[in-house]
Amino acid sequence: MEALSVRQPWAWAIIYALKNVENRGWPIHYRGDILIHAAKTCTKREYLLAKEFCQSMGVVIPELISLRRGQVIGIVTIVDCKFSQVASGWGMPEQYHWKLENPREITPLPYIGRLGIFEVPDELVRSAIAS
């Protein structure tokens, strides 16, 4: 199954706080379910900036120490992708806004992320979904 690595706390916000836009500098033509992998890397500075932004959206995120990293944590459906020059909601200006729907938590699956879209073997995904 296709997967996307997202830094915390953004990965958490996609699955648990209804973050319905993923901002990227490149478009995606794929539509359908994709795994959300919580990247291993997250600096304290990145976390604090994200925490401040999430609070402005009315979302309180968990402390950095409690956020899963280096694991697939859920599935979301990509339904659209549009370039936007302005910010709105979760969308940042001058970015492609990947429209996300139907976030679902799965049993966390340790996995090494990669840049771009990458493949996670179906047999690993089936076990995480079934648990």
BATIKOL-908762 format. One record per atom (N, C-alpha, C, O, CB): residue number from 0; atom name; x, y, z. Coordinates in nm, 3 decimals, padded with zeros to 5 digits, always signed. Glycine has a CB too. Layout:
// residues N
NUM; CA; X; Y; Z
...
***
This chain:
// residues 131
0; N; +00.085; -00.118; +00.000
0; CA; +00.000; +00.000; +00.000
0; C; +00.089; +00.124; +00.000
0; O; +00.197; +00.124; +00.059
0; CB; -00.097; +00.000; +00.123
1; N; +00.042; +00.229; -00.068
1; CA; +00.116; +00.355; -00.074
1; C; +00.122; +00.420; +00.065
1; O; +00.029; +00.407; +00.144
1; CB; +00.052; +00.452; -00.176
2; N; +00.233; +00.490; +00.092
2; CA; +00.250; +00.557; +00.221
2; C; +00.317; +00.693; +00.201
2; O; +00.387; +00.715; +00.102
2; CB; +00.334; +00.469; +00.318
3; N; +00.294; +00.781; +00.296
3; CA; +00.353; +00.914; +00.297
3; C; +00.407; +00.940; +00.437
3; O; +00.335; +00.924; +00.535
3; CB; +00.250; +01.023; +00.255
4; N; +00.532; +00.980; +00.445
4; CA; +00.592; +01.015; +00.573
4; C; +00.563; +01.162; +00.604
4; O; +00.587; +01.249; +00.521
4; CB; +00.745; +00.987; +00.573
5; N; +00.511; +01.187; +00.724
5; CA; +00.473; +01.321; +00.767
5; C; +00.535; +01.345; +00.904
5; O; +00.526; +01.259; +00.992
5; CB; +00.316; +01.338; +00.771
6; N; +00.598; +01.459; +00.922
6; CA; +00.658; +01.489; +01.053
6; C; +00.550; +01.511; +01.158
6; O; +00.440; +01.557; +01.129
6; CB; +00.748; +01.613; +01.043
7; N; +00.586; +01.477; +01.281
7; CA; +00.497; +01.504; +01.393
7; C; +00.508; +01.652; +01.427
7; O; +00.614; +01.711; +01.405
7; CB; +00.532; +01.415; +01.516
8; N; +00.406; +01.713; +01.479
8; CA; +00.277; +01.658; +01.518
8; C; +00.174; +01.657; +01.405
8; O; +00.056; +01.629; +01.428
8; CB; +00.223; +01.736; +01.633
9; N; +00.218; +01.689; +01.283
9; CA; +00.124; +01.694; +01.170
9; C; +00.063; +01.558; +01.141
9; O; -00.056; +01.549; +01.110
9; CB; +00.195; +01.747; +01.046
10; N; +00.142; +01.450; +01.150
10; CA; +00.087; +01.316; +01.127
10; C; -00.025; +01.288; +01.228
10; O; -00.131; +01.237; +01.191
10; CB; +00.199; +01.207; +01.138
11; N; -00.001; +01.321; +01.354
11; CA; -00.102; +01.303; +01.459
11; C; -00.228; +01.384; +01.424
11; O; -00.340; +01.335; +01.438
11; CB; -00.046; +01.345; +01.598
12; N; -00.208; +01.508; +01.380
12; CA; -00.322; +01.595; +01.349
12; C; -00.405; +01.540; +01.233
12; O; -00.528; +01.554; +01.233
12; CB; -00.274; +01.736; +01.315
13; N; -00.341; +01.477; +01.135
13; CA; -00.415; +01.418; +01.023
13; C; -00.506; +01.306; +01.073
13; O; -00.623; +01.300; +01.035
13; CB; -00.318; +01.364; +00.916
14; N; -00.454; +01.220; +01.157
14; CA; -00.531; +01.103; +01.201
14; C; -00.627; +01.135; +01.316
14; O; -00.738; +01.082; +01.319
14; CB; -00.436; +00.992; +01.244
15; N; -00.586; +01.219; +01.409
15; CA; -00.666; +01.239; +01.531
15; C; -00.735; +01.375; +01.544
15; O; -00.824; +01.390; +01.627
15; CB; -00.580; +01.220; +01.648
16; N; -00.695; +01.474; +01.465
16; CA; -00.750; +01.609; +01.485
16; C; -00.812; +01.666; +01.357
16; O; -00.829; +01.787; +01.345
16; CB; -00.641; +01.702; +01.534
17; N; -00.845; +01.580; +01.264
17; CA; -00.915; +01.619; +01.142
17; C; -00.841; +01.724; +01.059
17; O; -00.903; +01.811; +00.998
17; CB; -01.051; +01.672; +01.178
18; N; -00.708; +01.715; +01.057
18; CA; -00.630; +01.799; +00.965
18; C; -00.660; +01.747; +00.826
18; O; -00.617; +01.637; +00.789
18; CB; -00.472; +01.795; +00.997
19; N; -00.733; +01.825; +00.748
19; CA; -00.785; +01.774; +00.621
19; C; -00.708; +01.824; +00.498
19; O; -00.754; +01.807; +00.385
19; CB; -00.928; +01.812; +00.608
20; N; -00.594; +01.885; +00.521
20; CA; -00.508; +01.929; +00.412
20; C; -00.364; +01.894; +00.446
20; O; -00.316; +01.922; +00.556
20; CB; -00.523; +02.082; +00.386
21; N; -00.295; +01.832; +00.351
21; CA; -00.150; +01.813; +00.363
21; C; -00.087; +01.908; +00.262
21; O; -00.122; +01.907; +00.144
21; CB; -00.107; +01.662; +00.338
22; N; +00.008; +01.988; +00.309
22; CA; +00.075; +02.088; +00.225
22; C; +00.204; +02.029; +00.170
22; O; +00.289; +01.980; +00.245
22; CB; +00.104; +02.217; +00.305
23; N; +00.219; +02.035; +00.039
23; CA; +00.339; +01.985; -00.027
23; C; +00.378; +02.079; -00.138
23; O; +00.294; +02.153; -00.191
23; CB; +00.318; +01.842; -00.082
24; N; +00.505; +02.077; -00.175
24; CA; +00.554; +02.159; -00.285
24; C; +00.535; +02.092; -00.420
24; O; +00.574; +02.148; -00.522
24; CB; +00.699; +02.189; -00.264
25; N; +00.476; +01.975; -00.421
25; CA; +00.455; +01.899; -00.545
25; C; +00.314; +01.842; -00.546
25; O; +00.259; +01.809; -00.441
25; CB; +00.560; +01.785; -00.560
26; N; +00.257; +01.830; -00.666
26; CA; +00.120; +01.778; -00.676
26; C; +00.118; +01.626; -00.667
26; O; +00.220; +01.559; -00.688
26; CB; +00.054; +01.823; -00.807
27; N; +00.002; +01.573; -00.636
27; CA; -00.018; +01.428; -00.638
27; C; -00.140; +01.401; -00.727
27; O; -00.243; +01.467; -00.715
27; CB; -00.038; +01.370; -00.492
28; N; -00.126; +01.303; -00.813
28; CA; -00.236; +01.267; -00.902
28; C; -00.312; +01.146; -00.849
28; O; -00.422; +01.115; -00.894
28; CB; -00.184; +01.240; -01.043
29; N; -00.250; +01.078; -00.753
29; CA; -00.312; +00.960; -00.692
29; C; -00.435; +01.002; -00.613
29; O; -00.435; +01.105; -00.547
29; CB; -00.211; +00.885; -00.600
30; N; -00.541; +00.920; -00.621
30; CA; -00.660; +00.939; -00.538
30; C; -00.690; +00.805; -00.473
30; O; -00.685; +00.701; -00.539
30; CB; -00.783; +00.991; -00.623
31; N; -00.721; +00.808; -00.345
31; CA; -00.752; +00.686; -00.273
31; C; -00.681; +00.682; -00.139
31; O; -00.624; +00.781; -00.094
31; CB; -00.715; +00.564; -00.356
32; N; -00.684; +00.565; -00.076
32; CA; -00.626; +00.548; +00.057
32; C; -00.474; +00.550; +00.052
32; O; -00.411; +00.497; -00.040
32; CB; -00.674; +00.418; +00.119
33; N; -00.417; +00.612; +00.155
33; CA; -00.271; +00.617; +00.170
33; C; -00.240; +00.607; +00.320
33; O; -00.312; +00.661; +00.404
33; CB; -00.211; +00.750; +00.108
34; N; -00.133; +00.537; +00.351
34; CA; -00.088; +00.524; +00.489
34; C; -00.019; +00.654; +00.532
34; O; +00.050; +00.718; +00.453
34; CB; +00.008; +00.404; +00.505
35; N; -00.039; +00.690; +00.657
35; CA; +00.032; +00.804; +00.715
35; C; +00.140; +00.748; +00.807
35; O; +00.111; +00.684; +00.908
35; CB; -00.065; +00.900; +00.792
36; N; +00.264; +00.775; +00.769
36; CA; +00.381; +00.733; +00.846
36; C; +00.430; +00.854; +00.926
36; O; +00.457; +00.959; +00.869
36; CB; +00.494; +00.677; +00.753
37; N; +00.441; +00.839; +01.057
37; CA; +00.494; +00.945; +01.142
37; C; +00.646; +00.940; +01.134
37; O; +00.708; +00.845; +01.182
37; CB; +00.444; +00.930; +01.291
38; N; +00.705; +01.042; +01.074
38; CA; +00.850; +01.045; +01.055
38; C; +00.923; +01.040; +01.189
38; O; +00.870; +01.080; +01.292
38; CB; +00.891; +01.172; +00.978
39; N; +01.045; +00.989; +01.184
39; CA; +01.125; +00.976; +01.306
39; C; +01.175; +01.112; +01.354
39; O; +01.190; +01.134; +01.474
39; CB; +01.243; +00.883; +01.281
40; N; +01.201; +01.202; +01.260
40; CA; +01.262; +01.330; +01.294
40; C; +01.158; +01.436; +01.328
40; O; +01.058; +01.453; +01.258
40; CB; +01.348; +01.378; +01.180
41; N; +01.183; +01.507; +01.437
41; CA; +01.103; +01.624; +01.475
41; C; +01.186; +01.702; +01.576
41; O; +01.211; +01.654; +01.686
41; CB; +00.962; +01.583; +01.534
42; N; +01.228; +01.822; +01.538
42; CA; +01.305; +01.903; +01.631
42; C; +01.212; +01.973; +01.730
42; O; +01.092; +01.987; +01.704
42; CB; +01.391; +02.007; +01.555
43; N; +01.265; +02.014; +01.840
43; CA; +01.187; +02.087; +01.941
43; C; +01.129; +02.215; +01.879
43; O; +01.015; +02.252; +01.905
43; CB; +01.275; +02.121; +02.066
44; N; +01.209; +02.283; +01.797
44; CA; +01.164; +02.407; +01.733
44; C; +01.046; +02.378; +01.639
44; O; +00.946; +02.450; +01.642
44; CB; +01.281; +02.473; +01.654
45; N; +01.057; +02.273; +01.556
45; CA; +00.947; +02.237; +01.466
45; C; +00.821; +02.206; +01.546
45; O; +00.711; +02.248; +01.510
45; CB; +00.986; +02.115; +01.378
46; N; +00.838; +02.132; +01.655
46; CA; +00.725; +02.096; +01.739
46; C; +00.657; +02.220; +01.796
46; O; +00.534; +02.232; +01.791
46; CB; +00.770; +02.003; +01.852
47; N; +00.736; +02.313; +01.849
47; CA; +00.678; +02.433; +01.910
47; C; +00.604; +02.520; +01.808
47; O; +00.499; +02.575; +01.839
47; CB; +00.788; +02.515; +01.979
48; N; +00.659; +02.533; +01.688
48; CA; +00.590; +02.609; +01.583
48; C; +00.459; +02.541; +01.544
48; O; +00.357; +02.607; +01.526
48; CB; +00.681; +02.624; +01.459
49; N; +00.462; +02.409; +01.531
49; CA; +00.341; +02.334; +01.496
49; C; +00.238; +02.343; +01.608
49; O; +00.119; +02.356; +01.583
49; CB; +00.375; +02.187; +01.466
50; N; +00.285; +02.335; +01.731
50; CA; +00.194; +02.342; +01.847
50; C; +00.121; +02.477; +01.847
50; O; +00.000; +02.483; +01.870
50; CB; +00.273; +02.323; +01.981
51; N; +00.196; +02.584; +01.821
51; CA; +00.135; +02.717; +01.817
51; C; +00.031; +02.726; +01.705
51; O; -00.078; +02.779; +01.726
51; CB; +00.244; +02.825; +01.798
52; N; +00.065; +02.675; +01.586
52; CA; -00.030; +02.678; +01.476
52; C; -00.154; +02.596; +01.509
52; O; -00.267; +02.642; +01.487
52; CB; +00.036; +02.625; +01.347
53; N; -00.136; +02.475; +01.562
53; CA; -00.250; +02.389; +01.596
53; C; -00.341; +02.457; +01.698
53; O; -00.463; +02.448; +01.688
53; CB; -00.202; +02.254; +01.651
54; N; -00.282; +02.525; +01.796
54; CA; -00.363; +02.596; +01.894
54; C; -00.447; +02.704; +01.827
54; O; -00.560; +02.728; +01.867
54; CB; -00.273; +02.659; +02.002
55; N; -00.392; +02.769; +01.723
55; CA; -00.469; +02.871; +01.651
55; C; -00.587; +02.808; +01.576
55; O; -00.683; +02.877; +01.542
55; CB; -00.379; +02.947; +01.553
56; N; -00.578; +02.677; +01.550
56; CA; -00.686; +02.604; +01.482
56; C; -00.780; +02.539; +01.584
56; O; -00.874; +02.468; +01.546
56; CB; -00.627; +02.496; +01.389
57; N; -00.754; +02.562; +01.714
57; CA; -00.839; +02.506; +01.819
57; C; -00.805; +02.362; +01.854
57; O; -00.887; +02.291; +01.911
57; CB; -00.981; +02.514; +01.777
58; N; -00.682; +02.319; +01.820
58; CA; -00.640; +02.181; +01.844
58; C; -00.526; +02.180; +01.945
58; O; -00.425; +02.249; +01.926
58; CB; -00.596; +02.112; +01.712
59; N; -00.542; +02.103; +02.051
59; CA; -00.436; +02.085; +02.150
59; C; -00.366; +01.953; +02.119
59; O; -00.428; +01.847; +02.121
59; CB; -00.492; +02.087; +02.296
60; N; -00.237; +01.961; +02.090
60; CA; -00.163; +01.840; +02.053
60; C; -00.092; +01.782; +02.174
60; O; -00.059; +01.854; +02.268
60; CB; -00.061; +01.870; +01.941
61; N; -00.067; +01.650; +02.173
61; CA; +00.006; +01.587; +02.283
61; C; +00.150; +01.639; +02.290
61; O; +00.202; +01.698; +02.195
61; CB; +00.005; +01.434; +02.267
62; N; +00.212; +01.616; +02.404
62; CA; +00.353; +01.651; +02.419
62; C; +00.437; +01.570; +02.321
62; O; +00.401; +01.458; +02.286
62; CB; +00.401; +01.628; +02.564
63; N; +00.547; +01.627; +02.278
63; CA; +00.634; +01.565; +02.180
63; C; +00.677; +01.425; +02.222
63; O; +00.681; +01.333; +02.139
63; CB; +00.756; +01.651; +02.156
64; N; +00.710; +01.407; +02.347
64; CA; +00.758; +01.277; +02.396
64; C; +00.655; +01.165; +02.378
64; O; +00.691; +01.048; +02.365
64; CB; +00.796; +01.288; +02.544
65; N; +00.527; +01.201; +02.377
65; CA; +00.423; +01.098; +02.368
65; C; +00.378; +01.069; +02.224
65; O; +00.299; +00.978; +02.201
65; CB; +00.303; +01.139; +02.450
66; N; +00.427; +01.147; +02.127
66; CA; +00.388; +01.125; +01.988
66; C; +00.469; +01.011; +01.928
66; O; +00.591; +01.004; +01.944
66; CB; +00.408; +01.254; +01.905
67; N; +00.401; +00.921; +01.859
67; CA; +00.468; +00.810; +01.792
67; C; +00.553; +00.862; +01.677
67; O; +00.512; +00.953; +01.604
67; CB; +00.366; +00.705; +01.741
68; N; +00.671; +00.804; +01.663
68; CA; +00.759; +00.840; +01.552
68; C; +00.822; +00.714; +01.495
68; O; +00.844; +00.616; +01.567
68; CB; +00.870; +00.940; +01.598
69; N; +00.850; +00.717; +01.365
69; CA; +00.907; +00.601; +01.299
69; C; +00.807; +00.487; +01.285
69; O; +00.846; +00.370; +01.283
69; CB; +01.028; +00.553; +01.374
70; N; +00.678; +00.523; +01.275
70; CA; +00.572; +00.422; +01.267
70; C; +00.461; +00.469; +01.173
70; O; +00.435; +00.588; +01.160
70; CB; +00.515; +00.393; +01.407
71; N; +00.397; +00.373; +01.108
71; CA; +00.273; +00.401; +01.035
71; C; +00.164; +00.407; +01.141
71; O; +00.149; +00.314; +01.220
71; CB; +00.242; +00.291; +00.923
72; N; +00.087; +00.515; +01.144
72; CA; -00.013; +00.533; +01.250
72; C; -00.157; +00.534; +01.201
72; O; -00.249; +00.526; +01.281
72; CB; +00.014; +00.659; +01.323
73; N; -00.177; +00.544; +01.069
73; CA; -00.315; +00.549; +01.022
73; C; -00.325; +00.550; +00.871
73; O; -00.226; +00.541; +00.798
73; CB; -00.383; +00.669; +01.076
74; N; -00.449; +00.561; +00.826
74; CA; -00.483; +00.565; +00.683
74; C; -00.575; +00.685; +00.662
74; O; -00.659; +00.717; +00.746
74; CB; -00.551; +00.431; +00.636
75; N; -00.557; +00.750; +00.548
75; CA; -00.644; +00.862; +00.510
75; C; -00.669; +00.850; +00.360
75; O; -00.591; +00.788; +00.288
75; CB; -00.579; +01.001; +00.548
76; N; -00.776; +00.910; +00.313
76; CA; -00.808; +00.907; +00.171
76; C; -00.775; +01.041; +00.107
76; O; -00.822; +01.146; +00.152
76; CB; -00.957; +00.872; +00.150
77; N; -00.694; +01.038; +00.001
77; CA; -00.665; +01.159; -00.077
77; C; -00.776; +01.172; -00.181
77; O; -00.797; +01.082; -00.262
77; CB; -00.522; +01.152; -00.145
78; N; -00.848; +01.285; -00.177
78; CA; -00.961; +01.304; -00.267
78; C; -00.940; +01.415; -00.370
78; O; -01.016; +01.424; -00.468
78; CB; -01.084; +01.335; -00.187
79; N; -00.838; +01.500; -00.350
79; CA; -00.815; +01.608; -00.444
79; C; -00.678; +01.669; -00.418
79; O; -00.615; +01.642; -00.315
79; CB; -00.926; +01.716; -00.433
80; N; -00.632; +01.750; -00.512
80; CA; -00.505; +01.822; -00.499
80; C; -00.514; +01.947; -00.584
80; O; -00.540; +01.941; -00.704
80; CB; -00.384; +01.733; -00.542
81; N; -00.492; +02.062; -00.519
81; CA; -00.498; +02.190; -00.591
81; C; -00.387; +02.281; -00.539
81; O; -00.357; +02.282; -00.420
81; CB; -00.638; +02.258; -00.575
82; N; -00.329; +02.358; -00.629
82; CA; -00.230; +02.458; -00.588
82; C; -00.304; +02.580; -00.536
82; O; -00.405; +02.622; -00.594
82; CB; -00.135; +02.496; -00.706
83; N; -00.254; +02.638; -00.427
83; CA; -00.317; +02.758; -00.373
83; C; -00.211; +02.863; -00.343
83; O; -00.105; +02.833; -00.288
83; CB; -00.398; +02.725; -00.246
84; N; -00.241; +02.985; -00.379
84; CA; -00.150; +03.095; -00.350
84; C; -00.181; +03.161; -00.216
84; O; -00.106; +03.247; -00.170
84; CB; -00.156; +03.198; -00.460
85; N; -00.291; +03.121; -00.154
85; CA; -00.332; +03.181; -00.027
85; C; -00.347; +03.074; +00.082
85; O; -00.367; +02.956; +00.053
85; CB; -00.464; +03.259; -00.043
86; N; -00.336; +03.118; +00.205
86; CA; -00.356; +03.029; +00.319
86; C; -00.504; +03.022; +00.351
86; O; -00.576; +03.121; +00.338
86; CB; -00.276; +03.077; +00.444
87; N; -00.549; +02.903; +00.393
87; CA; -00.686; +02.888; +00.441
87; C; -00.692; +02.762; +00.527
87; O; -00.649; +02.655; +00.485
87; CB; -00.788; +02.879; +00.322
88; N; -00.746; +02.777; +00.648
88; CA; -00.752; +02.662; +00.738
88; C; -00.614; +02.599; +00.756
88; O; -00.519; +02.667; +00.796
88; CB; -00.851; +02.557; +00.685
89; N; -00.605; +02.471; +00.727
89; CA; -00.478; +02.398; +00.740
89; C; -00.386; +02.424; +00.621
89; O; -00.268; +02.387; +00.626
89; CB; -00.505; +02.248; +00.752
90; N; -00.436; +02.485; +00.516
90; CA; -00.357; +02.505; +00.395
90; C; -00.263; +02.625; +00.403
90; O; -00.303; +02.733; +00.446
90; CB; -00.448; +02.522; +00.277
91; N; -00.139; +02.605; +00.362
91; CA; -00.039; +02.711; +00.361
91; C; -00.031; +02.773; +00.221
91; O; -00.063; +02.706; +00.122
91; CB; +00.101; +02.656; +00.404
92; N; +00.011; +02.900; +00.212
92; CA; +00.019; +02.965; +00.080
92; C; +00.132; +02.907; -00.005
92; O; +00.231; +02.855; +00.047
92; CB; +00.039; +03.115; +00.097
93; N; +00.113; +02.918; -00.137
93; CA; +00.215; +02.874; -00.233
93; C; +00.249; +02.726; -00.219
93; O; +00.364; +02.687; -00.236
93; CB; +00.341; +02.957; -00.216
94; N; +00.150; +02.646; -00.189
94; CA; +00.167; +02.501; -00.172
94; C; +00.057; +02.427; -00.247
94; O; -00.049; +02.483; -00.277
94; CB; +00.167; +02.462; -00.022
95; N; +00.084; +02.300; -00.277
95; CA; -00.023; +02.212; -00.323
95; C; -00.096; +02.164; -00.199
95; O; -00.034; +02.117; -00.103
95; CB; +00.034; +02.091; -00.408
96; N; -00.227; +02.175; -00.201
96; CA; -00.310; +02.131; -00.090
96; C; -00.370; +01.995; -00.127
96; O; -00.456; +01.986; -00.214
96; CB; -00.424; +02.236; -00.057
97; N; -00.322; +01.892; -00.060
97; CA; -00.377; +01.758; -00.080
97; C; -00.499; +01.748; +00.011
97; O; -00.485; +01.752; +00.133
97; CB; -00.271; +01.645; -00.049
98; N; -00.616; +01.735; -00.045
98; CA; -00.741; +01.727; +00.032
98; C; -00.756; +01.586; +00.087
98; O; -00.754; +01.488; +00.012
98; CB; -00.865; +01.766; -00.056
99; N; -00.772; +01.576; +00.219
99; CA; -00.778; +01.447; +00.289
99; C; -00.915; +01.426; +00.352
99; O; -00.977; +01.520; +00.402
99; CB; -00.668; +01.439; +00.395
100; N; -00.960; +01.301; +00.349
100; CA; -01.086; +01.263; +00.415
100; C; -01.070; +01.127; +00.480
100; O; -00.975; +01.053; +00.451
100; CB; -01.204; +01.262; +00.315
101; N; -01.163; +01.095; +00.567
101; CA; -01.177; +00.961; +00.625
101; C; -01.051; +00.910; +00.696
101; O; -01.003; +00.802; +00.663
101; CB; -01.215; +00.866; +00.517
102; N; -00.997; +00.986; +00.794
102; CA; -00.880; +00.937; +00.867
102; C; -00.916; +00.820; +00.957
102; O; -01.019; +00.822; +01.026
102; CB; -00.819; +01.050; +00.951
103; N; -00.832; +00.717; +00.957
103; CA; -00.853; +00.599; +01.042
103; C; -00.724; +00.560; +01.111
103; O; -00.618; +00.550; +01.049
103; CB; -00.907; +00.480; +00.959
104; N; -00.734; +00.539; +01.240
104; CA; -00.621; +00.491; +01.319
104; C; -00.601; +00.342; +01.291
104; O; -00.698; +00.269; +01.271
104; CB; -00.644; +00.516; +01.472
105; N; -00.476; +00.298; +01.290
105; CA; -00.446; +00.155; +01.283
105; C; -00.350; +00.122; +01.396
105; O; -00.294; +00.212; +01.458
105; CB; -00.385; +00.114; +01.143
106; N; -00.331; -00.006; +01.422
106; CA; -00.229; -00.047; +01.519
106; C; -00.095; +00.004; +01.468
106; O; -00.058; -00.027; +01.355
106; CB; -00.228; -00.203; +01.541
107; N; -00.022; +00.081; +01.548
107; CA; +00.106; +00.137; +01.501
107; C; +00.199; +00.029; +01.447
107; O; +00.214; -00.078; +01.506
107; CB; +00.175; +00.213; +01.614
108; N; +00.259; +00.060; +01.333
108; CA; +00.344; -00.034; +01.262
108; C; +00.482; +00.029; +01.244
108; O; +00.499; +00.119; +01.162
108; CB; +00.282; -00.073; +01.124
109; N; +00.584; -00.019; +01.321
109; CA; +00.719; +00.035; +01.302
109; C; +00.765; +00.015; +01.157
109; O; +00.755; -00.095; +01.102
109; CB; +00.819; -00.032; +01.400
110; N; +00.814; +00.122; +01.099
110; CA; +00.856; +00.114; +00.959
110; C; +00.947; +00.233; +00.929
110; O; +00.929; +00.341; +00.984
110; CB; +00.732; +00.113; +00.863
111; N; +01.044; +00.211; +00.842
111; CA; +01.136; +00.318; +00.804
111; C; +01.072; +00.398; +00.691
111; O; +01.039; +00.344; +00.585
111; CB; +01.275; +00.260; +00.761
112; N; +01.056; +00.528; +00.713
112; CA; +00.996; +00.614; +00.613
112; C; +01.094; +00.651; +00.503
112; O; +01.214; +00.623; +00.512
112; CB; +00.943; +00.740; +00.677
113; N; +01.043; +00.712; +00.401
113; CA; +01.123; +00.759; +00.288
113; C; +01.065; +00.891; +00.239
113; O; +00.954; +00.930; +00.275
113; CB; +01.125; +00.652; +00.173
114; N; +01.142; +00.959; +00.155
114; CA; +01.091; +01.081; +00.092
114; C; +00.990; +01.042; -00.015
114; O; +01.000; +00.934; -00.074
114; CB; +01.206; +01.165; +00.032
115; N; +00.895; +01.129; -00.041
115; CA; +00.796; +01.103; -00.144
115; C; +00.699; +00.994; -00.103
115; O; +00.687; +00.960; +00.015
115; CB; +00.864; +01.065; -00.275
116; N; +00.632; +00.939; -00.202
116; CA; +00.539; +00.828; -00.179
116; C; +00.620; +00.699; -00.183
116; O; +00.704; +00.681; -00.271
116; CB; +00.423; +00.826; -00.286
117; N; +00.595; +00.610; -00.089
117; CA; +00.667; +00.483; -00.087
117; C; +00.570; +00.369; -00.057
117; O; +00.458; +00.392; -00.012
117; CB; +00.781; +00.485; +00.017
118; N; +00.615; +00.250; -00.082
118; CA; +00.530; +00.131; -00.069
118; C; +00.560; +00.059; +00.063
118; O; +00.676; +00.040; +00.100
118; CB; +00.553; +00.035; -00.190
119; N; +00.453; +00.020; +00.133
119; CA; +00.462; -00.066; +00.252
119; C; +00.398; -00.198; +00.213
119; O; +00.285; -00.199; +00.162
119; CB; +00.392; +00.000; +00.380
120; N; +00.466; -00.311; +00.236
120; CA; +00.410; -00.441; +00.194
120; C; +00.269; -00.465; +00.249
120; O; +00.242; -00.440; +00.367
120; CB; +00.502; -00.554; +00.239
121; N; +00.181; -00.513; +00.162
121; CA; +00.041; -00.535; +00.199
121; C; +00.025; -00.627; +00.319
121; O; -00.064; -00.606; +00.401
121; CB; -00.035; -00.593; +00.082
122; N; +00.111; -00.730; +00.330
122; CA; +00.096; -00.824; +00.442
122; C; +00.121; -00.756; +00.577
122; O; +00.059; -00.793; +00.677
122; CB; +00.192; -00.943; +00.425
123; N; +00.210; -00.657; +00.582
123; CA; +00.233; -00.581; +00.705
123; C; +00.112; -00.493; +00.737
123; O; +00.070; -00.481; +00.852
123; CB; +00.360; -00.496; +00.694
124; N; +00.056; -00.432; +00.633
124; CA; -00.058; -00.343; +00.650
124; C; -00.180; -00.423; +00.697
124; O; -00.252; -00.380; +00.787
124; CB; -00.090; -00.267; +00.518
125; N; -00.203; -00.537; +00.638
125; CA; -00.320; -00.621; +00.677
125; C; -00.314; -00.656; +00.825
125; O; -00.417; -00.653; +00.893
125; CB; -00.325; -00.751; +00.593
126; N; -00.195; -00.689; +00.876
126; CA; -00.185; -00.725; +01.017
126; C; -00.212; -00.606; +01.108
126; O; -00.272; -00.622; +01.214
126; CB; -00.047; -00.782; +01.047
127; N; -00.170; -00.487; +01.067
127; CA; -00.193; -00.366; +01.149
127; C; -00.340; -00.326; +01.147
127; O; -00.392; -00.279; +01.247
127; CB; -00.106; -00.250; +01.098
128; N; -00.406; -00.344; +01.034
128; CA; -00.548; -00.309; +01.022
128; C; -00.634; -00.408; +01.099
128; O; -00.732; -00.370; +01.162
128; CB; -00.591; -00.304; +00.875
129; N; -00.597; -00.536; +01.094
129; CA; -00.676; -00.642; +01.158
129; C; -00.667; -00.637; +01.310
129; O; -00.758; -00.684; +01.378
129; CB; -00.629; -00.779; +01.109
130; N; -00.559; -00.580; +01.364
130; CA; -00.540; -00.579; +01.510
130; C; -00.635; -00.486; +01.579
130; O; -00.632; -00.474; +01.702
130; CB; -00.399; -00.541; +01.546
***
